[in-house]
Amino acid sequence: MKRFPDNFYWGGAIAANQVEGAWNQDGKGLSTSDVQPKGIFGGVIARKENVSSIKDVAIDFYHRYPEDIKLFAEMGFTCLRVSIAWARIFPDGDEQTPNEAGLAHYDRLFDELLSHGITPMVTLSHYEMPWNLVTRYHGWGNRLLIDLFVKYAETVFERYKDKVKLWLTFNEINMSLHAPLTGVGLPEGSSQSEIYQAIHHQLVASAVVVGKCHEIISDAKIGNMLLGGLLYPLTCSPDDVLKAMEENRGWLFFGDVQSRGCYPGYMLRFFRENMIELDITEQDREHLKTNTVDFISFSYYNSGCASTDDEIIEKSRGNILSMISNPLLPCSEWGWTIDATGMRILLNILWDRYQKPLFIVENGLGAKDTLKDDFTVDDDYRIAYLNNHLYQVYEAIEDGVDVMGYTSWGPIDLVSNSTAELGKRYGFIYVNRDDKGHGDLARYRKASFYWYRDVIRSNGETLVPKM
Ligand code: BG6
């Protein structure tokens, strides 16, 4: 019989800056997300000029969360991954005391989840930080950020210790290499040395808060979060195979440090050969070594290929991660390769490498949906994508991989991170708002809503090998 483990977490994942809106309410400070209205690759604007952003209201989850959580409960969610907006708790990031209104908001949110039997999983930092930390301190380039982040983390651990037992440190921590402003608060064009130094500070901060979390909430589990940027060699030439190995190490290295507690030899070689000299103190090494994560979480949307052919590489520039598309696989409307088997491969790679429980905290299909006159949406393409990926999760579990749970990305439509579109929809729940901000924000159940409800209800038994 095809079943997922008992106590497998089923649910969805959202991030504060992509759903909440209320960008300047209840004492919230300006964040890096607020100054990037066109998404993380769309540049920075000065909010003083009174330029608005689709994220200012987003899907108004800040006010509508009770209604939305009720819908999640109707689907049978046992887990919802959310993030806390750091700038709601410490508006400028460097205050002595936290903003009570911000803390009280998340109290209400967690209470609401718990009252529906939904376990909150909280990301401390999901693609936003107080903007003041960028302008005043040079972001994570400044070692002081470690202390400021630890203070923020301690504050929320203390406050929510009875309510939240699952935590994640930094969302897609490896993304800083591609989006330094969003990841580590450094301007585009920063040098490799600056970026890796900022990343080092973030890795140390991540380790320190793992330790703090264990101290403050003895029954909590805390994980890291990687963008699972799985790459295959484009051909079977050993050079391409080696290139794929190296490029995969480019993101796996974050997991190596967070899970194994030290920089791997291949990274030390990379730093040496690229004249990158990091300021790593003995105390940093100690923190990394002692405070490794309890589990590994990751996002997986698509795979790509690696090649040593310069012409092919050149053509792929401009893609989000400069991934080379796999000629054998189809793509989404946004050009993201669809590769369900990659889910099984990735789960096995991470399990073989770390031997720690894995949690799939993002996966899904961004697509254009049509709301019909009867307020339903036929999103069979989304059902097929999710079914096929979830079936591969089941296969990996059969392979012996320890998987804690699955939270699909954007269970309710939200603002896209890369392009700030609302028309790129991931949800089981349709939100009536378009890219221009038109619409009354009403929520409607899509066909996938009922499909996911049945998957959860049957603990995976309704999944089929391929749709
Ligand atoms: C991940 C992020 O990269 O992918 C999310 O953690 C993001 O914040 C998701 O929304 C999907 O990407 P996009 O660009 O389609 O929103």
Boltz pocket constraint, residues with backbone or C-beta under 6 A from the ligand:
constraints:
  - pocket:
      binder: B
      contacts: [[A, 15], [A, 18], [A, 127], [A, 171], [A, 172], [A, 227], [A, 299], [A, 362], [A, 366], [A, 409], [A, 415], [A, 416], [A, 417], [A, 418], [A, 419], [A, 424]]
      max_distance: 6.0
